[in-house]
Amino acid sequence: MLTMLDKAPFSRPDYRQALKLAMGQDEGAVILIQDGVYAIKAAPEEYKEITNQVKEKGCKFFALDADLKARGISPDQAKAAGVEVVDFSGFLGLIFKYKKVY
């Protein structure tokens, strides 16, 4: 399942539920889009802890390149946070690969 996070962790109270849902999948992935990419720069400590748990379960994290650029976040910052950067065609590829999207 591909879980999309489109809001910054500070403004989306259900991010915990979304990340725990991703963690429960055998081959899950999370993509940060729109304001969700702000989680790369600043996030509550609880968000970071849950994110690390999700990554330990084998979940992959992605971020949309255009949204990073629009918010002044470099691809290098994303990569340093363990997040793979994808363009729009890569985003569509993830949707088709994972089939289920939340």
DRENLO-946281 format. One record per residue (C-alpha): residue number from 1; residue in three letters; x, y, z. Coordinates in nm, 4 decimals, padded with zeros to 6 digits, always signed. Last residue first. Layout:
residues N
+------+------+----------+----------+----------+
: tivo : tido :       c1 :       c2 :       c3 :
+------+------+----------+----------+----------+
:  NUM :  ALA :        X :        Y :        Z :
...
+------+------+----------+----------+----------+
***
This chain:
residues 102
+------+------+----------+----------+----------+
: tivo : tido :       c1 :       c2 :       c3 :
+------+------+----------+----------+----------+
:  102 :  TYR : -00.4366 : +00.5689 : +00.1250 :
:  101 :  VAL : -00.3424 : +00.4103 : -00.2066 :
:  100 :  LYS : -00.3761 : +00.0471 : -00.3068 :
:   99 :  LYS : -00.2144 : -00.0397 : -00.6425 :
:   98 :  TYR : +00.1397 : -00.0399 : -00.4982 :
:   97 :  LYS : +00.3190 : -00.0470 : -00.8312 :
:   96 :  PHE : +00.0644 : +00.1623 : -01.0212 :
:   95 :  ILE : +00.0676 : +00.4404 : -00.7627 :
:   94 :  LEU : +00.4466 : +00.4187 : -00.7353 :
:   93 :  GLY : +00.4843 : +00.4554 : -01.1130 :
:   92 :  LEU : +00.2612 : +00.7612 : -01.1031 :
:   91 :  PHE : +00.4964 : +00.9182 : -00.8492 :
:   90 :  GLY : +00.7971 : +00.8243 : -01.0613 :
:   89 :  SER : +00.6319 : +00.9980 : -01.3574 :
:   88 :  PHE : +00.5767 : +01.3048 : -01.1412 :
:   87 :  ASP : +00.9371 : +01.3175 : -01.0184 :
:   86 :  VAL : +01.0766 : +01.1082 : -00.7347 :
:   85 :  VAL : +01.3081 : +01.1800 : -00.4405 :
:   84 :  GLU : +01.3994 : +00.8941 : -00.2059 :
:   83 :  VAL : +01.3713 : +00.9751 : +00.1642 :
:   82 :  GLY : +01.6312 : +00.8531 : +00.4125 :
:   81 :  ALA : +01.6581 : +01.1894 : +00.5900 :
:   80 :  ALA : +01.9908 : +01.2620 : +00.4176 :
:   79 :  LYS : +01.8173 : +01.1872 : +00.0876 :
:   78 :  ALA : +01.5521 : +01.4483 : +00.1596 :
:   77 :  GLN : +01.8103 : +01.7098 : +00.2554 :
:   76 :  ASP : +02.0047 : +01.6283 : -00.0630 :
:   75 :  PRO : +01.6881 : +01.6724 : -00.2707 :
:   74 :  SER : +01.6778 : +02.0293 : -00.1425 :
:   73 :  ILE : +01.3879 : +02.1769 : +00.0489 :
:   72 :  GLY : +01.2800 : +02.5275 : -00.0503 :
:   71 :  ARG : +00.9066 : +02.4636 : -00.0408 :
:   70 :  ALA : +00.8397 : +02.4680 : -00.4161 :
:   69 :  LYS : +01.1551 : +02.2619 : -00.4728 :
:   68 :  LEU : +01.0415 : +01.9868 : -00.2368 :
:   67 :  ASP : +00.6946 : +01.9875 : -00.3911 :
:   66 :  ALA : +00.8385 : +01.9518 : -00.7418 :
:   65 :  ASP : +01.0613 : +01.6622 : -00.6302 :
:   64 :  LEU : +00.7804 : +01.4527 : -00.4813 :
:   63 :  ALA : +00.9001 : +01.2724 : -00.1726 :
:   62 :  PHE : +00.9508 : +00.8995 : -00.1104 :
:   61 :  PHE : +00.9777 : +00.6805 : +00.1979 :
:   60 :  LYS : +01.0185 : +00.3032 : +00.1899 :
:   59 :  CYS : +00.8669 : +00.0699 : +00.4472 :
:   58 :  GLY : +01.0958 : -00.2086 : +00.5622 :
:   57 :  LYS : +00.9622 : -00.2514 : +00.9163 :
:   56 :  GLU : +01.2606 : -00.0480 : +01.0427 :
:   55 :  LYS : +01.1426 : +00.2390 : +00.8201 :
:   54 :  VAL : +00.8013 : +00.2389 : +00.9917 :
:   53 :  GLN : +00.9634 : +00.2396 : +01.3349 :
:   52 :  ASN : +01.1867 : +00.5312 : +01.2314 :
:   51 :  THR : +00.8835 : +00.7230 : +01.1066 :
:   50 :  ILE : +00.7021 : +00.6571 : +01.4353 :
:   49 :  GLU : +00.9934 : +00.8034 : +01.6306 :
:   48 :  LYS : +01.0286 : +01.1029 : +01.3969 :
:   47 :  TYR : +00.6577 : +01.1790 : +01.4223 :
:   46 :  GLU : +00.6775 : +01.1611 : +01.8033 :
:   45 :  GLU : +00.9656 : +01.4093 : +01.7996 :
:   44 :  PRO : +00.7495 : +01.6592 : +01.6125 :
:   43 :  ALA : +00.8681 : +01.7355 : +01.2613 :
:   42 :  ALA : +01.0992 : +01.9794 : +01.0933 :
:   41 :  LYS : +01.2987 : +01.9578 : +00.7739 :
:   40 :  ILE : +01.1839 : +01.6302 : +00.6149 :
:   39 :  ALA : +00.8349 : +01.6630 : +00.7643 :
:   38 :  TYR : +00.7969 : +01.9759 : +00.5509 :
:   37 :  VAL : +00.7458 : +01.7380 : +00.2563 :
:   36 :  GLY : +00.3885 : +01.6792 : +00.3739 :
:   35 :  ASP : +00.3079 : +02.0339 : +00.2597 :
:   34 :  GLN : +00.2504 : +01.9050 : -00.0975 :
:   33 :  ILE : +00.3571 : +01.5418 : -00.1207 :
:   32 :  LEU : +00.5367 : +01.2971 : +00.1062 :
:   31 :  ILE : +00.5116 : +00.9429 : -00.0214 :
:   30 :  VAL : +00.4964 : +00.6471 : +00.2132 :
:   29 :  ALA : +00.5587 : +00.2890 : +00.1087 :
:   28 :  GLY : +00.4407 : -00.0513 : +00.2144 :
:   27 :  GLU : +00.5703 : -00.3939 : +00.1316 :
:   26 :  ASP : +00.4407 : -00.6123 : +00.4114 :
:   25 :  GLN : +00.1889 : -00.3548 : +00.5315 :
:   24 :  GLY : +00.1302 : -00.2832 : +00.9005 :
:   23 :  MET : +00.3856 : -00.0013 : +00.9055 :
:   22 :  ALA : +00.1880 : +00.1879 : +00.6403 :
:   21 :  LEU : -00.1209 : +00.1787 : +00.8615 :
:   20 :  LYS : +00.0898 : +00.2964 : +01.1541 :
:   19 :  LEU : +00.2101 : +00.5865 : +00.9399 :
:   18 :  ALA : -00.1443 : +00.6883 : +00.8433 :
:   17 :  GLN : -00.2719 : +00.6578 : +01.1994 :
:   16 :  ARG : +00.0120 : +00.8691 : +01.3356 :
:   15 :  TYR : -00.0386 : +01.1245 : +01.0565 :
:   14 :  ASP : -00.3953 : +01.1721 : +01.1809 :
:   13 :  PRO : -00.3278 : +01.5037 : +01.3542 :
:   12 :  ARG : -00.2251 : +01.6756 : +01.0320 :
:   11 :  SER : -00.1146 : +02.0340 : +01.0898 :
:   10 :  PHE : +00.2159 : +01.9823 : +01.2727 :
:    9 :  PRO : +00.2993 : +01.6732 : +01.0677 :
:    8 :  ALA : +00.2871 : +01.8859 : +00.7504 :
:    7 :  LYS : +00.0022 : +01.7864 : +00.5224 :
:    6 :  ASP : +00.0005 : +01.5764 : +00.2060 :
:    5 :  LEU : +00.0986 : +01.2374 : +00.3435 :
:    4 :  MET : +00.0283 : +00.9662 : +00.0892 :
:    3 :  THR : +00.0356 : +00.6007 : +00.1951 :
:    2 :  LEU : +00.1153 : +00.3513 : -00.0798 :
:    1 :  MET : +00.0000 : +00.0000 : +00.0000 :
+------+------+----------+----------+----------+
***
